[in-house]
């Protein structure tokens, strides 16, 4: 009968063997991905030829200065105003009913089309024609909307 195993000997690789194993793994990766590596090298060559690598290195060397400049720009009054305005606009858009917004945008586009047709005709609107147009249900609806819009806007501007 065989003798029982009492200890397990772990094979410890030398520094040279580890380096050799890493080189073999690298050779295998290069041979499997030669097309991708060629493209990467070509890309790096192009970046170097236009000076982008030098610029990136200089930015990394001056990373603290670049970070200070970027933070200074981000905290400047115009940028904070833009961010606050975008947040306010996003909040306003979020509170609007999408169906109403869609209807309003469609109406605006239709109004722009009608206005372009009128400009192309260069037709002058007389006072009498304006009074007659007020009887048009579409014009009356738009005027009613506009007047109530102005009323709501004015009440919130107090």
PyMOL CGO cylinders between C-alpha atoms (Angstrom):
from pymol import cmd
from pymol.cgo import CYLINDER

trace = [
    CYLINDER, 0.00, 0.00, 0.00, 1.22, 3.53, -0.73, 0.3, 1, 1, 1, 1, 1, 1,
    CYLINDER, 1.22, 3.53, -0.73, 2.27, 5.93, 1.95, 0.3, 1, 1, 1, 1, 1, 1,
    CYLINDER, 2.27, 5.93, 1.95, -0.28, 8.64, 2.83, 0.3, 1, 1, 1, 1, 1, 1,
    CYLINDER, -0.28, 8.64, 2.83, 0.37, 12.23, 1.76, 0.3, 1, 1, 1, 1, 1, 1,
    CYLINDER, 0.37, 12.23, 1.76, 1.12, 14.29, 4.82, 0.3, 1, 1, 1, 1, 1, 1,
    CYLINDER, 1.12, 14.29, 4.82, 2.26, 17.56, 3.28, 0.3, 1, 1, 1, 1, 1, 1,
    CYLINDER, 2.26, 17.56, 3.28, 1.58, 19.46, 0.09, 0.3, 1, 1, 1, 1, 1, 1,
    CYLINDER, 1.58, 19.46, 0.09, 4.51, 21.24, -1.43, 0.3, 1, 1, 1, 1, 1, 1,
    CYLINDER, 4.51, 21.24, -1.43, 3.59, 24.47, -3.17, 0.3, 1, 1, 1, 1, 1, 1,
    CYLINDER, 3.59, 24.47, -3.17, 5.72, 25.22, -6.17, 0.3, 1, 1, 1, 1, 1, 1,
    CYLINDER, 5.72, 25.22, -6.17, 7.18, 28.69, -5.76, 0.3, 1, 1, 1, 1, 1, 1,
    CYLINDER, 7.18, 28.69, -5.76, 8.26, 30.32, -9.00, 0.3, 1, 1, 1, 1, 1, 1,
    CYLINDER, 8.26, 30.32, -9.00, 11.40, 32.36, -9.15, 0.3, 1, 1, 1, 1, 1, 1,
    CYLINDER, 11.40, 32.36, -9.15, 11.36, 35.95, -10.32, 0.3, 1, 1, 1, 1, 1, 1,
    CYLINDER, 11.36, 35.95, -10.32, 12.85, 34.84, -13.64, 0.3, 1, 1, 1, 1, 1, 1,
    CYLINDER, 12.85, 34.84, -13.64, 10.17, 32.17, -14.14, 0.3, 1, 1, 1, 1, 1, 1,
    CYLINDER, 10.17, 32.17, -14.14, 7.38, 34.68, -13.40, 0.3, 1, 1, 1, 1, 1, 1,
    CYLINDER, 7.38, 34.68, -13.40, 8.87, 37.11, -15.93, 0.3, 1, 1, 1, 1, 1, 1,
    CYLINDER, 8.87, 37.11, -15.93, 9.15, 34.34, -18.52, 0.3, 1, 1, 1, 1, 1, 1,
    CYLINDER, 9.15, 34.34, -18.52, 5.53, 33.31, -17.94, 0.3, 1, 1, 1, 1, 1, 1,
    CYLINDER, 5.53, 33.31, -17.94, 4.34, 36.93, -18.33, 0.3, 1, 1, 1, 1, 1, 1,
    CYLINDER, 4.34, 36.93, -18.33, 6.31, 37.28, -21.57, 0.3, 1, 1, 1, 1, 1, 1,
    CYLINDER, 6.31, 37.28, -21.57, 4.72, 34.09, -22.93, 0.3, 1, 1, 1, 1, 1, 1,
    CYLINDER, 4.72, 34.09, -22.93, 1.24, 35.39, -22.05, 0.3, 1, 1, 1, 1, 1, 1,
    CYLINDER, 1.24, 35.39, -22.05, 2.03, 38.71, -23.73, 0.3, 1, 1, 1, 1, 1, 1,
    CYLINDER, 2.03, 38.71, -23.73, 3.30, 36.93, -26.88, 0.3, 1, 1, 1, 1, 1, 1,
    CYLINDER, 3.30, 36.93, -26.88, 0.09, 34.92, -27.03, 0.3, 1, 1, 1, 1, 1, 1,
    CYLINDER, 0.09, 34.92, -27.03, -2.09, 38.05, -26.63, 0.3, 1, 1, 1, 1, 1, 1,
    CYLINDER, -2.09, 38.05, -26.63, -0.13, 39.87, -29.35, 0.3, 1, 1, 1, 1, 1, 1,
    CYLINDER, -0.13, 39.87, -29.35, -0.46, 36.96, -31.77, 0.3, 1, 1, 1, 1, 1, 1,
    CYLINDER, -0.46, 36.96, -31.77, -4.21, 36.64, -31.11, 0.3, 1, 1, 1, 1, 1, 1,
    CYLINDER, -4.21, 36.64, -31.11, -4.90, 40.37, -31.45, 0.3, 1, 1, 1, 1, 1, 1,
    CYLINDER, -4.90, 40.37, -31.45, -2.38, 41.52, -34.03, 0.3, 1, 1, 1, 1, 1, 1,
    CYLINDER, -2.38, 41.52, -34.03, -4.94, 43.47, -36.08, 0.3, 1, 1, 1, 1, 1, 1,
    CYLINDER, -4.94, 43.47, -36.08, -6.18, 45.43, -33.07, 0.3, 1, 1, 1, 1, 1, 1,
    CYLINDER, -6.18, 45.43, -33.07, -2.63, 46.15, -31.90, 0.3, 1, 1, 1, 1, 1, 1,
    CYLINDER, -2.63, 46.15, -31.90, -1.69, 47.44, -35.36, 0.3, 1, 1, 1, 1, 1, 1,
    CYLINDER, -1.69, 47.44, -35.36, -4.69, 49.78, -35.30, 0.3, 1, 1, 1, 1, 1, 1,
    CYLINDER, -4.69, 49.78, -35.30, -3.78, 51.01, -31.81, 0.3, 1, 1, 1, 1, 1, 1,
    CYLINDER, -3.78, 51.01, -31.81, -0.20, 51.66, -32.89, 0.3, 1, 1, 1, 1, 1, 1,
    CYLINDER, -0.20, 51.66, -32.89, -1.40, 53.51, -35.99, 0.3, 1, 1, 1, 1, 1, 1,
    CYLINDER, -1.40, 53.51, -35.99, -3.74, 55.61, -33.82, 0.3, 1, 1, 1, 1, 1, 1,
    CYLINDER, -3.74, 55.61, -33.82, -0.95, 56.43, -31.38, 0.3, 1, 1, 1, 1, 1, 1,
    CYLINDER, -0.95, 56.43, -31.38, 1.30, 57.36, -34.32, 0.3, 1, 1, 1, 1, 1, 1,
    CYLINDER, 1.30, 57.36, -34.32, -1.34, 59.75, -35.67, 0.3, 1, 1, 1, 1, 1, 1,
    CYLINDER, -1.34, 59.75, -35.67, -1.86, 61.30, -32.24, 0.3, 1, 1, 1, 1, 1, 1,
    CYLINDER, -1.86, 61.30, -32.24, 1.89, 61.78, -31.93, 0.3, 1, 1, 1, 1, 1, 1,
    CYLINDER, 1.89, 61.78, -31.93, 2.20, 63.32, -35.39, 0.3, 1, 1, 1, 1, 1, 1,
    CYLINDER, 2.20, 63.32, -35.39, -0.41, 66.01, -34.62, 0.3, 1, 1, 1, 1, 1, 1,
    CYLINDER, -0.41, 66.01, -34.62, 1.10, 66.71, -31.20, 0.3, 1, 1, 1, 1, 1, 1,
    CYLINDER, 1.10, 66.71, -31.20, -1.81, 65.37, -29.18, 0.3, 1, 1, 1, 1, 1, 1,
    CYLINDER, -1.81, 65.37, -29.18, 0.41, 63.07, -27.10, 0.3, 1, 1, 1, 1, 1, 1,
    CYLINDER, 0.41, 63.07, -27.10, 2.68, 65.96, -26.16, 0.3, 1, 1, 1, 1, 1, 1,
    CYLINDER, 2.68, 65.96, -26.16, -0.34, 68.05, -25.20, 0.3, 1, 1, 1, 1, 1, 1,
    CYLINDER, -0.34, 68.05, -25.20, -1.76, 65.20, -23.10, 0.3, 1, 1, 1, 1, 1, 1,
    CYLINDER, -1.76, 65.20, -23.10, 1.58, 64.72, -21.36, 0.3, 1, 1, 1, 1, 1, 1,
    CYLINDER, 1.58, 64.72, -21.36, 1.85, 68.43, -20.60, 0.3, 1, 1, 1, 1, 1, 1,
    CYLINDER, 1.85, 68.43, -20.60, -1.70, 68.43, -19.23, 0.3, 1, 1, 1, 1, 1, 1,
    CYLINDER, -1.70, 68.43, -19.23, -0.86, 65.49, -16.99, 0.3, 1, 1, 1, 1, 1, 1,
    CYLINDER, -0.86, 65.49, -16.99, 2.26, 67.24, -15.77, 0.3, 1, 1, 1, 1, 1, 1,
    CYLINDER, 2.26, 67.24, -15.77, 0.22, 70.36, -14.98, 0.3, 1, 1, 1, 1, 1, 1,
    CYLINDER, 0.22, 70.36, -14.98, -2.83, 68.45, -13.70, 0.3, 1, 1, 1, 1, 1, 1,
    CYLINDER, -2.83, 68.45, -13.70, -3.14, 70.52, -10.54, 0.3, 1, 1, 1, 1, 1, 1,
    CYLINDER, -3.14, 70.52, -10.54, -3.07, 73.81, -12.46, 0.3, 1, 1, 1, 1, 1, 1,
    CYLINDER, -3.07, 73.81, -12.46, -5.51, 72.46, -15.06, 0.3, 1, 1, 1, 1, 1, 1,
    CYLINDER, -5.51, 72.46, -15.06, -7.88, 71.24, -12.32, 0.3, 1, 1, 1, 1, 1, 1,
    CYLINDER, -7.88, 71.24, -12.32, -7.75, 74.65, -10.62, 0.3, 1, 1, 1, 1, 1, 1,
    CYLINDER, -7.75, 74.65, -10.62, -8.52, 76.44, -13.89, 0.3, 1, 1, 1, 1, 1, 1,
    CYLINDER, -8.52, 76.44, -13.89, -11.38, 74.05, -14.71, 0.3, 1, 1, 1, 1, 1, 1,
    CYLINDER, -11.38, 74.05, -14.71, -12.90, 74.41, -11.24, 0.3, 1, 1, 1, 1, 1, 1,
    CYLINDER, -12.90, 74.41, -11.24, -12.52, 78.18, -11.46, 0.3, 1, 1, 1, 1, 1, 1,
    CYLINDER, -12.52, 78.18, -11.46, -14.39, 78.20, -14.76, 0.3, 1, 1, 1, 1, 1, 1,
    CYLINDER, -14.39, 78.20, -14.76, -17.12, 75.88, -13.49, 0.3, 1, 1, 1, 1, 1, 1,
    CYLINDER, -17.12, 75.88, -13.49, -17.77, 78.05, -10.45, 0.3, 1, 1, 1, 1, 1, 1,
    CYLINDER, -17.77, 78.05, -10.45, -17.83, 81.32, -12.37, 0.3, 1, 1, 1, 1, 1, 1,
    CYLINDER, -17.83, 81.32, -12.37, -21.06, 83.34, -12.32, 0.3, 1, 1, 1, 1, 1, 1,
    CYLINDER, -21.06, 83.34, -12.32, -22.05, 82.75, -15.99, 0.3, 1, 1, 1, 1, 1, 1,
    CYLINDER, -22.05, 82.75, -15.99, -21.63, 78.97, -15.70, 0.3, 1, 1, 1, 1, 1, 1,
    CYLINDER, -21.63, 78.97, -15.70, -23.59, 78.76, -12.46, 0.3, 1, 1, 1, 1, 1, 1,
    CYLINDER, -23.59, 78.76, -12.46, -26.30, 80.90, -14.07, 0.3, 1, 1, 1, 1, 1, 1,
    CYLINDER, -26.30, 80.90, -14.07, -26.47, 78.50, -17.02, 0.3, 1, 1, 1, 1, 1, 1,
    CYLINDER, -26.47, 78.50, -17.02, -26.72, 75.50, -14.69, 0.3, 1, 1, 1, 1, 1, 1,
    CYLINDER, -26.72, 75.50, -14.69, -29.42, 77.17, -12.58, 0.3, 1, 1, 1, 1, 1, 1,
    CYLINDER, -29.42, 77.17, -12.58, -31.37, 78.18, -15.69, 0.3, 1, 1, 1, 1, 1, 1,
    CYLINDER, -31.37, 78.18, -15.69, -31.17, 74.67, -17.11, 0.3, 1, 1, 1, 1, 1, 1,
    CYLINDER, -31.17, 74.67, -17.11, -32.39, 73.22, -13.82, 0.3, 1, 1, 1, 1, 1, 1,
    CYLINDER, -32.39, 73.22, -13.82, -35.26, 75.71, -13.71, 0.3, 1, 1, 1, 1, 1, 1,
    CYLINDER, -35.26, 75.71, -13.71, -36.21, 74.99, -17.32, 0.3, 1, 1, 1, 1, 1, 1,
    CYLINDER, -36.21, 74.99, -17.32, -36.02, 71.24, -16.69, 0.3, 1, 1, 1, 1, 1, 1,
    CYLINDER, -36.02, 71.24, -16.69, -38.29, 71.64, -13.66, 0.3, 1, 1, 1, 1, 1, 1,
    CYLINDER, -38.29, 71.64, -13.66, -40.76, 73.70, -15.67, 0.3, 1, 1, 1, 1, 1, 1,
    CYLINDER, -40.76, 73.70, -15.67, -40.75, 71.18, -18.52, 0.3, 1, 1, 1, 1, 1, 1,
    CYLINDER, -40.75, 71.18, -18.52, -41.25, 68.32, -16.08, 0.3, 1, 1, 1, 1, 1, 1,
    CYLINDER, -41.25, 68.32, -16.08, -44.35, 69.98, -14.66, 0.3, 1, 1, 1, 1, 1, 1,
    CYLINDER, -44.35, 69.98, -14.66, -45.96, 70.53, -18.09, 0.3, 1, 1, 1, 1, 1, 1,
    CYLINDER, -45.96, 70.53, -18.09, -48.45, 68.05, -19.46, 0.3, 1, 1, 1, 1, 1, 1,
    CYLINDER, -48.45, 68.05, -19.46, -46.80, 66.39, -22.49, 0.3, 1, 1, 1, 1, 1, 1,
    CYLINDER, -46.80, 66.39, -22.49, -50.05, 66.38, -24.46, 0.3, 1, 1, 1, 1, 1, 1,
    CYLINDER, -50.05, 66.38, -24.46, -50.45, 70.14, -24.00, 0.3, 1, 1, 1, 1, 1, 1,
    CYLINDER, -50.45, 70.14, -24.00, -46.81, 70.72, -24.92, 0.3, 1, 1, 1, 1, 1, 1,
    CYLINDER, -46.81, 70.72, -24.92, -47.18, 68.62, -28.07, 0.3, 1, 1, 1, 1, 1, 1,
    CYLINDER, -47.18, 68.62, -28.07, -50.33, 70.53, -29.04, 0.3, 1, 1, 1, 1, 1, 1,
    CYLINDER, -50.33, 70.53, -29.04, -48.65, 73.87, -28.37, 0.3, 1, 1, 1, 1, 1, 1,
    CYLINDER, -48.65, 73.87, -28.37, -45.55, 73.01, -30.42, 0.3, 1, 1, 1, 1, 1, 1,
    CYLINDER, -45.55, 73.01, -30.42, -47.72, 71.75, -33.30, 0.3, 1, 1, 1, 1, 1, 1,
    CYLINDER, -47.72, 71.75, -33.30, -49.68, 75.02, -33.13, 0.3, 1, 1, 1, 1, 1, 1,
    CYLINDER, -49.68, 75.02, -33.13, -46.46, 77.05, -33.17, 0.3, 1, 1, 1, 1, 1, 1,
    CYLINDER, -46.46, 77.05, -33.17, -45.20, 75.17, -36.22, 0.3, 1, 1, 1, 1, 1, 1,
    CYLINDER, -45.20, 75.17, -36.22, -48.51, 75.69, -38.01, 0.3, 1, 1, 1, 1, 1, 1,
    CYLINDER, -48.51, 75.69, -38.01, -48.42, 79.39, -37.08, 0.3, 1, 1, 1, 1, 1, 1,
    CYLINDER, -48.42, 79.39, -37.08, -44.90, 79.75, -38.47, 0.3, 1, 1, 1, 1, 1, 1,
    CYLINDER, -44.90, 79.75, -38.47, -46.01, 78.12, -41.73, 0.3, 1, 1, 1, 1, 1, 1,
    CYLINDER, -46.01, 78.12, -41.73, -48.98, 80.50, -42.03, 0.3, 1, 1, 1, 1, 1, 1,
    CYLINDER, -48.98, 80.50, -42.03, -46.76, 83.49, -41.22, 0.3, 1, 1, 1, 1, 1, 1,
    CYLINDER, -46.76, 83.49, -41.22, -44.26, 82.47, -43.91, 0.3, 1, 1, 1, 1, 1, 1,
    CYLINDER, -44.26, 82.47, -43.91, -47.09, 82.21, -46.47, 0.3, 1, 1, 1, 1, 1, 1,
    CYLINDER, -47.09, 82.21, -46.47, -48.31, 85.69, -45.51, 0.3, 1, 1, 1, 1, 1, 1,
    CYLINDER, -48.31, 85.69, -45.51, -44.81, 87.13, -45.83, 0.3, 1, 1, 1, 1, 1, 1,
    CYLINDER, -44.81, 87.13, -45.83, -44.40, 85.55, -49.25, 0.3, 1, 1, 1, 1, 1, 1,
    CYLINDER, -44.40, 85.55, -49.25, -47.66, 87.16, -50.44, 0.3, 1, 1, 1, 1, 1, 1,
    CYLINDER, -47.66, 87.16, -50.44, -46.67, 90.56, -49.02, 0.3, 1, 1, 1, 1, 1, 1,
    CYLINDER, -46.67, 90.56, -49.02, -50.32, 91.24, -48.36, 0.3, 1, 1, 1, 1, 1, 1,
    CYLINDER, -50.32, 91.24, -48.36, -51.08, 94.36, -46.31, 0.3, 1, 1, 1, 1, 1, 1,
    CYLINDER, -51.08, 94.36, -46.31, -53.59, 93.97, -43.49, 0.3, 1, 1, 1, 1, 1, 1,
    CYLINDER, -53.59, 93.97, -43.49, -56.04, 96.85, -43.23, 0.3, 1, 1, 1, 1, 1, 1,
    CYLINDER, -56.04, 96.85, -43.23, -58.01, 97.72, -40.10, 0.3, 1, 1, 1, 1, 1, 1,
    CYLINDER, -58.01, 97.72, -40.10, -61.18, 96.31, -41.64, 0.3, 1, 1, 1, 1, 1, 1,
    CYLINDER, -61.18, 96.31, -41.64, -59.40, 93.07, -42.58, 0.3, 1, 1, 1, 1, 1, 1,
    CYLINDER, -59.40, 93.07, -42.58, -58.05, 92.80, -39.04, 0.3, 1, 1, 1, 1, 1, 1,
    CYLINDER, -58.05, 92.80, -39.04, -61.56, 93.19, -37.58, 0.3, 1, 1, 1, 1, 1, 1,
    CYLINDER, -61.56, 93.19, -37.58, -62.89, 90.53, -39.98, 0.3, 1, 1, 1, 1, 1, 1,
    CYLINDER, -62.89, 90.53, -39.98, -60.03, 88.18, -39.03, 0.3, 1, 1, 1, 1, 1, 1,
    CYLINDER, -60.03, 88.18, -39.03, -61.05, 88.46, -35.38, 0.3, 1, 1, 1, 1, 1, 1,
    CYLINDER, -61.05, 88.46, -35.38, -64.28, 86.66, -36.32, 0.3, 1, 1, 1, 1, 1, 1,
    CYLINDER, -64.28, 86.66, -36.32, -62.27, 83.71, -37.66, 0.3, 1, 1, 1, 1, 1, 1,
    CYLINDER, -62.27, 83.71, -37.66, -62.55, 80.97, -34.98, 0.3, 1, 1, 1, 1, 1, 1,
    CYLINDER, -62.55, 80.97, -34.98, -58.86, 80.02, -35.33, 0.3, 1, 1, 1, 1, 1, 1,
    CYLINDER, -58.86, 80.02, -35.33, -57.65, 83.61, -34.96, 0.3, 1, 1, 1, 1, 1, 1,
    CYLINDER, -57.65, 83.61, -34.96, -60.06, 84.19, -32.07, 0.3, 1, 1, 1, 1, 1, 1,
    CYLINDER, -60.06, 84.19, -32.07, -58.84, 81.04, -30.32, 0.3, 1, 1, 1, 1, 1, 1,
    CYLINDER, -58.84, 81.04, -30.32, -55.22, 82.15, -30.69, 0.3, 1, 1, 1, 1, 1, 1,
    CYLINDER, -55.22, 82.15, -30.69, -56.00, 85.66, -29.45, 0.3, 1, 1, 1, 1, 1, 1,
    CYLINDER, -56.00, 85.66, -29.45, -57.91, 84.24, -26.48, 0.3, 1, 1, 1, 1, 1, 1,
    CYLINDER, -57.91, 84.24, -26.48, -54.94, 81.98, -25.68, 0.3, 1, 1, 1, 1, 1, 1,
    CYLINDER, -54.94, 81.98, -25.68, -52.51, 84.88, -26.04, 0.3, 1, 1, 1, 1, 1, 1,
    CYLINDER, -52.51, 84.88, -26.04, -54.51, 87.23, -23.84, 0.3, 1, 1, 1, 1, 1, 1,
    CYLINDER, -54.51, 87.23, -23.84, -54.89, 84.64, -21.08, 0.3, 1, 1, 1, 1, 1, 1,
    CYLINDER, -54.89, 84.64, -21.08, -51.23, 83.72, -21.43, 0.3, 1, 1, 1, 1, 1, 1,
    CYLINDER, -51.23, 83.72, -21.43, -50.29, 87.36, -20.93, 0.3, 1, 1, 1, 1, 1, 1,
    CYLINDER, -50.29, 87.36, -20.93, -52.63, 87.57, -17.93, 0.3, 1, 1, 1, 1, 1, 1,
    CYLINDER, -52.63, 87.57, -17.93, -51.03, 84.54, -16.28, 0.3, 1, 1, 1, 1, 1, 1,
    CYLINDER, -51.03, 84.54, -16.28, -47.55, 85.82, -17.06, 0.3, 1, 1, 1, 1, 1, 1,
    CYLINDER, -47.55, 85.82, -17.06, -48.35, 89.23, -15.66, 0.3, 1, 1, 1, 1, 1, 1,
    CYLINDER, -48.35, 89.23, -15.66, -49.83, 87.83, -12.45, 0.3, 1, 1, 1, 1, 1, 1,
    CYLINDER, -49.83, 87.83, -12.45, -46.64, 85.85, -11.80, 0.3, 1, 1, 1, 1, 1, 1,
    CYLINDER, -46.64, 85.85, -11.80, -44.42, 88.86, -12.50, 0.3, 1, 1, 1, 1, 1, 1,
    CYLINDER, -44.42, 88.86, -12.50, -45.82, 90.76, -9.49, 0.3, 1, 1, 1, 1, 1, 1,
]
cmd.load_cgo(trace, "trace")
